[in-house]
């Protein structure tokens, strides 16, 4: 009798713990897990999603963790170390990372920016790229500004070895330029626009065609294990794209607050140098840009081999999530 009562008590406790009785499903229980993704000042859509807390509100029971990326190189480092599941980089950095063994896929395109140019101090006599020969140029290796620099030098008949590349994170590059520690800087917005408007720095060379798109990348293991979460991220990005279109002034204010810059600087970045009204689906346009930069990556030994770089390009895009998000929006 006592044994039977113990069994009944055990069964009752189990029922209360699960919240279900025989014949009920557990569909009311929220999915458990964690989603780790980055936000970056060069990715304005990420700032919107983080501020609005759409993912936190929709993914009840899932811990959403945000990690700041100071540049594409840092985003790739975190993807490689598996400390984030989804990260924002430039297209060139995504290709380089995959070609060098980082198991990532590009699942979306967040912007088409003109976020980099070659910058010189306000009192610099340099007016032409060829004048950079033998000079010190600050750049963050593994990022779009660095690859912009390589393409620009090549166009001018120079190579990476014709300048002294000072490898600094973007913010430190700006500081070095304004202090006169380097002769030029391969800049990145919003810091580039800030230096231009507040310190009088000059953009000595611009070329929107040398800027690669903003790529949203995910770890292959994450895509395989949590395709539902990957889809939620892309859905949120399309929601953010629509929000920016409907609230351009609020988007400028958000960037200014997050990056600690003036609204005037933020307006230059968002309204003059960033296109958000583009297709999120990675495809032919992005491939064309990467096809153009691939020989430069090979020639400057930024990838292990041309064969691996071409295989990486052929396998980089995973467009299905963005296609579904676009159709739903």
DAFEN-V179867 format. One record per backbone hydrogen bond with DSSP energy under -0.5 kcal/mol. CO is the residue of the C=O (numbers start at 0). NH is the residue of the N-H. Records with the same first field share a line. If there is no record, write none. Layout:
BEGIN
CO=NH / NH
END
This chain:
BEGIN
0=4
1=5
2=6
3=7
4=8
5=9
6=10
7=11
8=12
9=13
10=14
11=15
12=16
13=17
14=18 / 19
20=23
25=28
32=62
34=36 / 64
35=84 / 85
36=66
38=68
39=42
42=39 / 45 / 46
43=47
44=48
45=49
46=50
47=51
48=52 / 53
52=56
53=57
54=58
57=59
58=61
60=32
61=63
62=34 / 64
64=36
66=38
67=69
70=74
71=75
72=76
73=77
74=78
75=79
76=80
77=82 / 83
78=81
84=218
85=37
86=216
88=214
89=93
90=94
91=95
92=96
93=97
94=98
95=99
96=101
97=100
100=102
101=103
102=219
104=106 / 217
105=317
106=321
107=215
110=112 / 213
111=274
112=114
114=188
116=118 / 186
117=203 / 204
118=184
119=201
120=123
127=130
128=131
129=132
131=134
134=163
135=182 / 183
136=165
137=185
138=140 / 167
139=142 / 145
142=146
143=147
144=148
145=149
146=150
147=151
148=152
149=153
150=154
151=155
152=157
153=156
158=161
159=162
161=133
162=164
163=136 / 165
164=166
165=138 / 167
168=171 / 172
169=173
170=174
171=175
172=176
173=177
174=178
175=179 / 180 / 181
176=179
183=137
184=118 / 186
187=190 / 191
189=193
190=194
191=195
192=196
193=197
194=198 / 200
195=199
201=119 / 203
204=117
206=209
207=210
209=211
212=90 / 214
213=109 / 110
214=88 / 216
215=106 / 107
216=86
217=104
218=222
219=223
220=224
221=225
225=229
226=230
227=231
228=232
229=233
230=234
231=235
232=236
233=237
234=238
235=239
236=240
237=241
238=242
239=243
240=244
241=245
242=246
246=250
247=251
248=252
249=253
250=254
251=255
252=256
253=257
254=258
255=259 / 260
261=265
262=266
263=267
264=268
265=269
266=270 / 271
267=271 / 272
268=272
272=113
273=275
274=111
275=277
279=108 / 281
282=286
283=287
284=288
285=289
286=290
287=291
288=292
289=293
290=294
292=295 / 296
293=297
294=298
295=299
296=301 / 302
297=300
304=308
305=309
306=310
307=311
308=312
309=313
310=314
311=315
312=315
315=105
317=320
318=322
319=323
320=324
321=325
322=326
323=327
324=328
END
